[in-house]
Amino acid sequence: MMNPQQGNQTSITEFILLGFGTLPELQILLFLLFLVIYIATMAGNILIVVLVVTDQHLHTPMYFFLGNLSCLETCYTSTILPSLLASLLTEGRTISFNGCLTQYYFFASMVATECFLLLVMSYDRYLAIGNPLHYAAHMSVRSCLQLAGGSWTGGFLLSSITTLSISQLTFCGPNDIDHFFCDFIPLVKISCNDPQMMEMLAFALSLILLLVPFLLTLMSYIYIIAIILRIPSSTGRQKAFSTCSSHLIVVTMYYGTLLIAYMFPTTNSLRDFKKVLSVFYTVLTPLVNPLIYSLRNKEVKEALRKASRKFMFGQY
């Protein structure tokens, strides 16, 4: 797989993340913007987790999965943003091979886990709306733990495949990664190996981790919409739509950017566009999740009001 002409070259041990280095005049502005986003993301998602754990009214399958999603988002954004903030502030963009591999492993694991969690949440909404009489039986405590645990375990196990593949690549220069974090395709592009096999692996895993969960989630919502349209009461239809609309917004934004970034070939004209898309699914999606769920969900807003009253006045 390695070119003969490159066989005598020294294997590199660190990379340079170019990030947003082409915009030197915006480094401080980008640092402040991403810092505010990081603080808001951490605060919002941690708040959701605390509310789900402490409020008895939120001890339901729907909010159990929401708590898992918010916990995931705190880990997800912490995998990318701290190193990005450091590079913007100090302009130190070097990262060791092991550090790059570790960052990619956790990033890929979080992406896969979120895809599975969003699928589980759509299945939960389908059962709640389409089969309410048997909902409690299907979504028992044991079932919820198995679905959430399977999402986390499956995400980390599947990402091990691509991480192991990257660890077997040979890098002999250049060591510039045209991205703001270590990702699969940019790493394959700068390796000395034949990229065809690795790109085929990336495409196959994208089908498994992105397209299949997306299609299954889409199928769940098609069934949900069909069921909602059969509800005779307009009030009932409105309530059912509001229940799953927040989740649908998150799914559309998340999968839309991921599918374009990983299912389309990376050409010179699309490289910068894909970098912008990466900001959406690595930075903005973890930020908007708590905002969407808290602002559009009356149970979460009520739990937040009660928690605020308890904090300020010591009672509900």
FIFI-203907 format. One record per residue (C-alpha): chain; residue in one letter; x, y, z; residue number from 0. Coordinates in nm, 3 decimals. Layout:
NODE   chain   res         u         v         w     n
NODE       A     A         X         Y         Z   NUM
...
//
This chain:
NODE   chain   res         u         v         w     n
NODE       A     M     0.000     0.000     0.000     0
NODE       A     M     0.296     0.229     0.047     1
NODE       A     N     0.466     0.390    -0.248     2
NODE       A     P     0.824     0.260    -0.306     3
NODE       A     Q     0.956     0.610    -0.357     4
NODE       A     Q     0.842     0.702    -0.005     5
NODE       A     G     0.983     0.398     0.170     6
NODE       A     N     1.308     0.568     0.281     7
NODE       A     Q     1.136     0.879     0.415     8
NODE       A     T     1.117     0.931     0.792     9
NODE       A     S     0.774     0.867     0.942    10
NODE       A     I     0.639     1.183     1.107    11
NODE       A     T     0.528     1.178     1.471    12
NODE       A     E     0.324     1.497     1.494    13
NODE       A     F     0.079     1.695     1.284    14
NODE       A     I    -0.005     2.060     1.232    15
NODE       A     L    -0.377     2.139     1.245    16
NODE       A     L    -0.420     2.431     1.007    17
NODE       A     G    -0.765     2.506     1.146    18
NODE       A     F    -0.868     2.861     1.061    19
NODE       A     G    -0.511     2.976     1.001    20
NODE       A     T    -0.611     3.124     0.666    21
NODE       A     L    -0.807     3.388     0.861    22
NODE       A     P    -0.539     3.538     1.091    23
NODE       A     E    -0.728     3.865     1.131    24
NODE       A     L    -1.025     3.677     1.283    25
NODE       A     Q    -0.837     3.462     1.536    26
NODE       A     I    -0.934     3.666     1.844    27
NODE       A     L    -1.294     3.703     1.729    28
NODE       A     L    -1.320     3.329     1.661    29
NODE       A     F    -1.164     3.254     2.001    30
NODE       A     L    -1.421     3.468     2.182    31
NODE       A     L    -1.708     3.324     1.976    32
NODE       A     F    -1.608     2.962     2.036    33
NODE       A     L    -1.537     3.032     2.405    34
NODE       A     V    -1.889     3.169     2.457    35
NODE       A     I    -2.035     2.872     2.267    36
NODE       A     Y    -1.832     2.625     2.475    37
NODE       A     I    -1.939     2.779     2.807    38
NODE       A     A    -2.305     2.794     2.697    39
NODE       A     T    -2.293     2.437     2.566    40
NODE       A     M    -2.146     2.297     2.886    41
NODE       A     A    -2.381     2.496     3.110    42
NODE       A     G    -2.692     2.410     2.909    43
NODE       A     N    -2.625     2.038     2.879    44
NODE       A     I    -2.512     1.997     3.240    45
NODE       A     L    -2.829     2.178     3.348    46
NODE       A     I    -3.042     1.932     3.147    47
NODE       A     V    -2.863     1.635     3.308    48
NODE       A     V    -2.913     1.781     3.659    49
NODE       A     L    -3.284     1.848     3.595    50
NODE       A     V    -3.342     1.498     3.459    51
NODE       A     V    -3.168     1.339     3.758    52
NODE       A     T    -3.325     1.553     4.033    53
NODE       A     D    -3.683     1.615     3.912    54
NODE       A     Q    -3.917     1.320     3.967    55
NODE       A     H    -4.150     1.436     3.688    56
NODE       A     L    -3.869     1.387     3.437    57
NODE       A     H    -3.803     1.026     3.534    58
NODE       A     T    -3.955     0.893     3.212    59
NODE       A     P    -3.794     0.715     2.912    60
NODE       A     M    -3.809     1.029     2.696    61
NODE       A     Y    -3.611     1.237     2.948    62
NODE       A     F    -3.381     0.949     3.035    63
NODE       A     F    -3.265     0.945     2.672    64
NODE       A     L    -3.252     1.326     2.669    65
NODE       A     G    -3.024     1.313     2.975    66
NODE       A     N    -2.802     1.063     2.795    67
NODE       A     L    -2.790     1.293     2.491    68
NODE       A     S    -2.695     1.595     2.701    69
NODE       A     C    -2.427     1.395     2.883    70
NODE       A     L    -2.294     1.288     2.545    71
NODE       A     E    -2.289     1.648     2.419    72
NODE       A     T    -2.075     1.764     2.711    73
NODE       A     C    -1.819     1.496     2.626    74
NODE       A     Y    -1.856     1.557     2.252    75
NODE       A     T    -1.786     1.930     2.262    76
NODE       A     S    -1.500     1.882     2.514    77
NODE       A     T    -1.325     1.656     2.264    78
NODE       A     I    -1.299     1.934     2.004    79
NODE       A     L    -1.337     2.284     2.148    80
NODE       A     P    -1.064     2.305     2.420    81
NODE       A     S    -0.787     2.221     2.171    82
NODE       A     L    -0.942     2.455     1.913    83
NODE       A     L    -0.954     2.738     2.167    84
NODE       A     A    -0.592     2.677     2.264    85
NODE       A     S    -0.479     2.688     1.902    86
NODE       A     L    -0.667     3.012     1.837    87
NODE       A     L    -0.522     3.177     2.145    88
NODE       A     T    -0.160     3.059     2.129    89
NODE       A     E    -0.134     2.969     1.759    90
NODE       A     G     0.019     2.639     1.873    91
NODE       A     R    -0.135     2.401     1.624    92
NODE       A     T     0.090     2.097     1.660    93
NODE       A     I    -0.053     1.772     1.792    94
NODE       A     S     0.127     1.443     1.845    95
NODE       A     F     0.030     1.131     1.654    96
NODE       A     N    -0.102     0.964     1.970    97
NODE       A     G    -0.289     1.280     2.068    98
NODE       A     C    -0.443     1.302     1.723    99
NODE       A     L    -0.544     0.936     1.733   100
NODE       A     T    -0.699     0.977     2.078   101
NODE       A     Q    -0.895     1.285     1.973   102
NODE       A     Y    -1.025     1.107     1.664   103
NODE       A     Y    -1.125     0.797     1.862   104
NODE       A     F    -1.337     0.991     2.110   105
NODE       A     F    -1.481     1.217     1.839   106
NODE       A     A    -1.582     0.920     1.621   107
NODE       A     S    -1.722     0.736     1.923   108
NODE       A     M    -1.939     1.035     2.018   109
NODE       A     V    -2.066     1.078     1.661   110
NODE       A     A    -2.163     0.711     1.636   111
NODE       A     T    -2.322     0.710     1.980   112
NODE       A     E    -2.526     1.021     1.901   113
NODE       A     C    -2.654     0.863     1.580   114
NODE       A     F    -2.770     0.559     1.777   115
NODE       A     L    -2.921     0.771     2.055   116
NODE       A     L    -3.117     0.984     1.809   117
NODE       A     L    -3.249     0.663     1.652   118
NODE       A     V    -3.351     0.528     1.994   119
NODE       A     M    -3.526     0.857     2.075   120
NODE       A     S    -3.722     0.843     1.750   121
NODE       A     Y    -3.823     0.484     1.833   122
NODE       A     D    -3.934     0.603     2.176   123
NODE       A     R    -4.154     0.875     2.021   124
NODE       A     Y    -4.295     0.624     1.772   125
NODE       A     L    -4.401     0.391     2.053   126
NODE       A     A    -4.541     0.677     2.264   127
NODE       A     I    -4.756     0.810     1.981   128
NODE       A     G    -4.826     0.496     1.778   129
NODE       A     N    -4.868     0.238     2.053   130
NODE       A     P    -4.943     0.422     2.380   131
NODE       A     L    -5.124     0.131     2.548   132
NODE       A     H    -4.814    -0.089     2.531   133
NODE       A     Y    -4.563     0.191     2.572   134
NODE       A     A    -4.487     0.121     2.939   135
NODE       A     A    -4.427    -0.247     2.867   136
NODE       A     H    -4.195    -0.180     2.572   137
NODE       A     M    -4.008     0.103     2.747   138
NODE       A     S    -3.944    -0.052     3.086   139
NODE       A     V    -3.646     0.054     3.297   140
NODE       A     R    -3.455    -0.249     3.177   141
NODE       A     S    -3.533    -0.175     2.809   142
NODE       A     C    -3.424     0.187     2.845   143
NODE       A     L    -3.096     0.086     3.007   144
NODE       A     Q    -3.032    -0.171     2.734   145
NODE       A     L    -3.107     0.077     2.453   146
NODE       A     A    -2.892     0.352     2.603   147
NODE       A     G    -2.611     0.113     2.696   148
NODE       A     G    -2.621    -0.044     2.350   149
NODE       A     S    -2.592     0.301     2.189   150
NODE       A     W    -2.285     0.392     2.393   151
NODE       A     T    -2.121     0.051     2.356   152
NODE       A     G    -2.194     0.027     1.983   153
NODE       A     G    -2.057     0.375     1.919   154
NODE       A     F    -1.727     0.312     2.095   155
NODE       A     L    -1.681    -0.035     1.948   156
NODE       A     L    -1.747     0.069     1.586   157
NODE       A     S    -1.517     0.372     1.610   158
NODE       A     S    -1.239     0.135     1.717   159
NODE       A     I    -1.236    -0.006     1.363   160
NODE       A     T    -1.145     0.322     1.194   161
NODE       A     T    -0.911     0.422     1.477   162
NODE       A     L    -0.721     0.096     1.440   163
NODE       A     S    -0.707     0.152     1.062   164
NODE       A     I    -0.559     0.500     1.109   165
NODE       A     S    -0.300     0.366     1.354   166
NODE       A     Q    -0.171     0.136     1.077   167
NODE       A     L    -0.120     0.420     0.828   168
NODE       A     T     0.226     0.556     0.747   169
NODE       A     F     0.278     0.932     0.748   170
NODE       A     C     0.596     1.061     0.586   171
NODE       A     G     0.499     1.419     0.504   172
NODE       A     P     0.362     1.670     0.461   173
NODE       A     N     0.213     1.674     0.810   174
NODE       A     D    -0.035     1.961     0.762   175
NODE       A     I    -0.398     1.864     0.834   176
NODE       A     D    -0.636     2.109     0.667   177
NODE       A     H    -0.889     2.090     0.949   178
NODE       A     F    -0.941     2.214     1.304   179
NODE       A     F    -0.944     1.864     1.456   180
NODE       A     C    -0.820     1.516     1.368   181
NODE       A     D    -1.072     1.353     1.136   182
NODE       A     F    -1.059     1.040     0.923   183
NODE       A     I    -1.062     1.178     0.569   184
NODE       A     P    -0.803     1.457     0.623   185
NODE       A     L    -0.570     1.203     0.787   186
NODE       A     V    -0.609     0.955     0.501   187
NODE       A     K    -0.538     1.232     0.250   188
NODE       A     I    -0.193     1.308     0.395   189
NODE       A     S    -0.086     0.946     0.453   190
NODE       A     C     0.166     0.770     0.230   191
NODE       A     N    -0.068     0.476     0.182   192
NODE       A     D    -0.303     0.406    -0.103   193
NODE       A     P    -0.615     0.601     0.003   194
NODE       A     Q    -0.861     0.395    -0.203   195
NODE       A     M    -0.905     0.113     0.049   196
NODE       A     M    -0.932     0.355     0.341   197
NODE       A     E    -1.187     0.569     0.160   198
NODE       A     M    -1.390     0.256     0.085   199
NODE       A     L    -1.379     0.172     0.457   200
NODE       A     A    -1.489     0.525     0.544   201
NODE       A     F    -1.777     0.502     0.297   202
NODE       A     A    -1.887     0.163     0.432   203
NODE       A     L    -1.880     0.284     0.791   204
NODE       A     S    -2.064     0.601     0.692   205
NODE       A     L    -2.341     0.381     0.552   206
NODE       A     I    -2.360     0.189     0.880   207
NODE       A     L    -2.320     0.477     1.122   208
NODE       A     L    -2.496     0.759     0.934   209
NODE       A     L    -2.719     0.652     0.649   210
NODE       A     V    -2.880     0.346     0.810   211
NODE       A     P    -2.969     0.522     1.139   212
NODE       A     F    -3.089     0.825     0.942   213
NODE       A     L    -3.318     0.616     0.720   214
NODE       A     L    -3.456     0.425     1.019   215
NODE       A     T    -3.514     0.753     1.204   216
NODE       A     L    -3.683     0.898     0.896   217
NODE       A     M    -3.902     0.588     0.871   218
NODE       A     S    -4.007     0.632     1.234   219
NODE       A     Y    -4.114     0.988     1.165   220
NODE       A     I    -4.305     0.891     0.853   221
NODE       A     Y    -4.505     0.648     1.069   222
NODE       A     I    -4.546     0.915     1.338   223
NODE       A     I    -4.677     1.171     1.089   224
NODE       A     A    -4.918     0.915     0.940   225
NODE       A     I    -5.051     0.840     1.289   226
NODE       A     I    -5.081     1.209     1.378   227
NODE       A     L    -5.277     1.284     1.063   228
NODE       A     R    -5.537     1.026     1.171   229
NODE       A     I    -5.598     1.201     1.504   230
NODE       A     P    -5.944     1.363     1.473   231
NODE       A     S    -5.880     1.639     1.726   232
NODE       A     S    -5.675     1.936     1.612   233
NODE       A     T    -5.560     1.985     1.972   234
NODE       A     G    -5.441     1.625     1.981   235
NODE       A     R    -5.255     1.666     1.652   236
NODE       A     Q    -5.088     1.984     1.774   237
NODE       A     K    -4.979     1.818     2.100   238
NODE       A     A    -4.839     1.517     1.916   239
NODE       A     F    -4.648     1.736     1.672   240
NODE       A     S    -4.501     1.948     1.952   241
NODE       A     T    -4.385     1.632     2.130   242
NODE       A     C    -4.154     1.522     1.849   243
NODE       A     S    -4.083     1.849     1.665   244
NODE       A     S    -3.782     1.932     1.885   245
NODE       A     H    -3.625     1.596     1.815   246
NODE       A     L    -3.694     1.631     1.443   247
NODE       A     I    -3.516     1.969     1.432   248
NODE       A     V    -3.207     1.819     1.598   249
NODE       A     V    -3.210     1.514     1.368   250
NODE       A     T    -3.242     1.723     1.051   251
NODE       A     M    -2.961     1.960     1.145   252
NODE       A     Y    -2.726     1.688     1.269   253
NODE       A     Y    -2.769     1.429     0.994   254
NODE       A     G    -2.790     1.688     0.717   255
NODE       A     T    -2.443     1.825     0.784   256
NODE       A     L    -2.289     1.484     0.860   257
NODE       A     L    -2.417     1.319     0.543   258
NODE       A     I    -2.284     1.598     0.321   259
NODE       A     A    -1.947     1.597     0.502   260
NODE       A     Y    -1.887     1.221     0.485   261
NODE       A     M    -2.092     1.081     0.196   262
NODE       A     F    -1.976     1.329    -0.070   263
NODE       A     P    -1.622     1.312    -0.214   264
NODE       A     T    -1.378     1.573    -0.084   265
NODE       A     T    -1.276     1.794    -0.375   266
NODE       A     N    -1.075     2.115    -0.363   267
NODE       A     S    -1.391     2.319    -0.411   268
NODE       A     L    -1.574     2.138    -0.128   269
NODE       A     R    -1.288     2.128     0.125   270
NODE       A     D    -1.357     2.468     0.284   271
NODE       A     F    -1.733     2.411     0.267   272
NODE       A     K    -1.696     2.081     0.454   273
NODE       A     K    -1.486     2.256     0.718   274
NODE       A     V    -1.773     2.499     0.775   275
NODE       A     L    -2.017     2.206     0.793   276
NODE       A     S    -1.792     2.048     1.056   277
NODE       A     V    -1.852     2.351     1.276   278
NODE       A     F    -2.226     2.276     1.263   279
NODE       A     Y    -2.211     1.916     1.384   280
NODE       A     T    -1.918     1.955     1.626   281
NODE       A     V    -1.991     2.298     1.776   282
NODE       A     L    -2.343     2.420     1.704   283
NODE       A     T    -2.546     2.100     1.745   284
NODE       A     P    -2.429     2.042     2.106   285
NODE       A     L    -2.522     2.406     2.175   286
NODE       A     V    -2.873     2.402     2.028   287
NODE       A     N    -2.981     2.069     2.180   288
NODE       A     P    -3.044     2.206     2.533   289
NODE       A     L    -3.187     2.529     2.389   290
NODE       A     I    -3.438     2.348     2.167   291
NODE       A     Y    -3.543     2.096     2.431   292
NODE       A     S    -3.573     2.351     2.711   293
NODE       A     L    -3.743     2.630     2.517   294
NODE       A     R    -3.992     2.403     2.337   295
NODE       A     N    -4.072     2.159     2.618   296
NODE       A     K    -4.307     2.267     2.896   297
NODE       A     E    -4.204     1.984     3.131   298
NODE       A     V    -3.839     2.091     3.116   299
NODE       A     K    -3.935     2.458     3.158   300
NODE       A     E    -4.149     2.372     3.461   301
NODE       A     A    -3.864     2.168     3.612   302
NODE       A     L    -3.630     2.463     3.552   303
NODE       A     R    -3.873     2.704     3.721   304
NODE       A     K    -3.904     2.477     4.024   305
NODE       A     A    -3.527     2.436     4.045   306
NODE       A     S    -3.482     2.815     4.023   307
NODE       A     R    -3.735     2.875     4.300   308
NODE       A     K    -3.566     2.615     4.518   309
NODE       A     F    -3.225     2.770     4.457   310
NODE       A     M    -3.343     3.125     4.525   311
NODE       A     F    -3.594     3.070     4.804   312
NODE       A     G    -3.506     2.726     4.939   313
NODE       A     Q    -3.847     2.579     4.855   314
NODE       A     Y    -4.066     2.471     4.557   315
//
